[in-house]
Amino acid sequence: MQDFEFTVYRVGVHARDLLDPERVELEKAGARQVVIEKPENDEAFIEIAGDADGLIVVDSPVTRRVIEGLGRLKVVLRTGVGVDVIDVEAATERGVAVVSVPDLWIREVANHALALLLACNRRLLLLDRYVRSERWLPVIPPPVGSLHGETLGMIGFGRIGRMMARRGAALDMELIAYDPFLPTAAFGEFGVEPVSLQELLHRSDYVSIHSPLTEQTRHLIDEAALKQMKATAYLINTSRGPVVDEAALATALREGWIAGAGLDVLEQEPPDPANPLLELDNVILTPHSSYYSDAAIRELPIRCGQEVARVLTGRRPLNLVNHEVLAVLPLTED
């Protein structure tokens, strides 16, 4: 039986054929993989994973209480782009590396955002229902934009926003973006005009959200923002549900402030059956699946195992979120 120097908890049960490659990478670094279900609360988390050197989480909150309660913890990896479920400040204070995997499904998410945009523009779900109910009407109920010459506005212009811009350019769309954290040169490289949020909302025919969830972006798209959009515009969100105020969005869709929406993410997932968005015909909903492709899913466990193994063996991961931690957790370059 192999002796292990480290213990890594994989929080959230997934298919064994996906976890095995992760286990193999961890074992190469002398770490054993322990798969557990999502704990009910912080106390249960600490009790179950008390000997954790590393955590790999999907959506389980890793709070300050959890971080402080796991005395051996060195690394927390989130199996995606955003790290809003992790208290990054607490991790940094405790010398814990926070790692994400932001580059595996950049194209998948951009493709999904484009698919939602096209489905909204062409009213695909509505037309499908018409045909199935024997309503053969060879027209699309307006508004139906041309796409070419229309304006695509991207909120957030990181990796996924830039891939979305390339797709919009292929459709001959006008491209604008809002991202207050980037220099002007970052936009020009992709033929995108940097604008304020207010200008983006006023000008865009399609608003596509690609920003992380932070205290600054929570409910960024609220009633006031929705009222600034065109009545013919569509809102696309493949980032995080709480960036959009769903109550305000439901009102906007019912009262015609905007034409429609395509959402891969919601404030509560899965949604409450009473969520009014479920009853509206001018919104398309998908189950937080924009990241998915067979190739990305095959690669994910390998990358997760490798990134955690790097930290446990004193090496810097490819995607370290809290670079400040290096002051207390020295990690060498490969």
Secondary structure, 3 states (H helix, E strand, C coil): CCCCCEEEEEECCCCHHHHHHHHHHHHHCCEEEEEECCCCCHHHHHHHCCCCCEEEECCCCECHHHHHHCCCCCEEEECCCCCCCECHHHHHHCCCEEEECCCCCHHHHHHHHHHHHHHHHCCHHHHHHHHHCCCCCCCCCCCCCCCCCCEEEEECCCHHHHHHHHHHHHCCCEEEEECCCCCHHHHHCCCCEECCHHHHHHHCCEEEECCCCCCCCCCCECHHHHHHCCCCCEEEECCCHHHECHHHHHHHHHHCCCCEEEECCCCCCCCCCCCHHHHCCCEEECCCCCCCCHHHHHHHHHHHHHHHHHHHCCECCCCECCHHHHHCCCCECC
